[in-house]
Amino acid sequence: MSDGPRYLFDHVHIYCSDLATTERWFVDVMGAEVIERRGSGNHPTVALRLGGGSLLLRSRLEGEELAAAGPPRFGVDHLGLLVSDVRSVITELRRRGAEVSSEPRELRAGVYMAFVRGPDQVRIELVQRPPSSAAQPVRGQ
């Protein structure tokens, strides 16, 4: 595929029913870092750094119709973060007030996962891979 376009992941954009609450949750619970607050008036955006990637948070714009957070649907399902020890991370996130929606479990030999739920039902998967495969590309689970 050397002739095709090359991509470098940039960000995930999250619409928030309460921008300040969502920002506070990602910072206080997940340990995200606020990079920038930008926009003005009816269009504030908060840029966060989490796990080496960027999350952009913004609230609903005046007159904008957004569906309520709810049951699974087609489209983006969750954010996935690689961790070194999923059980200890879940223990710490629970201490910080995170809602654990799926307890740590072994997905397949040496691969563990768990889920926490953030504001507006944003699902975050925590994945632990064996050290030898942690830096390898993921080919579906």
N, C-alpha and C positions, 0 to 999 in steps of 0.2 A: 504493500500500500504506500510506497514511497512517493507515488505521483499524486495522491489525494491530499486533502487538507489535513493539517496537523492542529490538534487542539490541546489547550492547557486549561484545566478546570479553573473557573474564576469564582463563582459564588452561587449560593442558593438564596432566593428572595422569599421571605415569609411575610404574608399579610397578617396583621395582628388586630384583634378586637380591642386590645388595650396595649398600646406601644410601650408605655413605661413599665407595666407589669411584666411584659414579655422580656424586655431588656433586662430588668432586675433579675428575673428567673435565670436567664442564660448566664448572667454574670455571677450571681450568688450561688446558684446550684451547680451549673455546668463548668464554671470557671472561665467563661469566655472573657475576652478583653475588648473593651470599647475602643475602636479605632477612630471613629469619626461620627459626629452628629451633623447632618447636613439637611438641606432643604429649608423651606420657609413656609410660614403660614399654614396652609392646609396640606402640605406635602413634606412633613418631616420624615427623615430616614435615619436609622442608626446602623452603622456598619460595625460588625463584631468579627473578631478572629477567634476561631474555635478549631482545634485539631489541625492547624495549618491551613485551613480554608476560611473563606469569608461567608458570613451570614448577613444579609441585608434585611432589616426589619422596617416595616412601614404599616401605618394604620390605614383604614378605609378613607378614601377621598370623598369629599362632599359630593353627593349624587351618585356615588359608585355603589353598585349592587353586588355584594359578595354573598355567597352561600355560607350558611352556618357550618361550623366544623361538625363532623358527624361520622357516620359509619364508613367503612371502606368503600372506595370508588376507584374508577380507573384514573390513572395519573400517578404522580409521585406518592409513594407510600411512606417512606421514612428516610431519616438521615442515618448513616452508618459511621460509627467512630471506632477505630482500632484502639484497643487497650491492652496492657500487658497482663492484667489479672482481673477478669470480669467480676469475680466475687468480691474482691476488696473495693473495686470501684462502686459496685452496687451498694455495699455497706456504707461507703462515704456519701454517696448521693442520697441514700435514704436518710442519713444523719442530717443532711442539708435540706431535707424536706421534699425530695423528689418522690413522685408517685411511680412505683415500680409496677409496670403492667405485665411483665413476663419475667419470672425469676430466672436466674442463671441455669442454663442446661447445656448439655453436650449435644451439639448439632450433628457432628460426626467425629471420628477419632481425632482428638486433640484440638477441636474447634468448639469454643463455648460462646454462647450469646445470651443476652438479656435485653429487655426493652424498658425504657422509662418514657413517661408521657409528660410533655411540657404544656404550656398554655395553648389554648385553641386546639387541643388534642394532637399537637405535633408529636410524632413518634420518633424516638431516637434509639437506634440499636447499638449496643456495645458488643464488639466482637473481639475475642481473644483467639489468636492463631498460634500454632507452634512457632517458636523462634525462627526455625529454618524457613518457614513459609510466610512469615509476617510481611515481608517486603515484596512478595510475589503478587502479580495481578490476580484479581478475583475473577473467576469464570463462572459466576452464578452459584447459587446455593440451593 
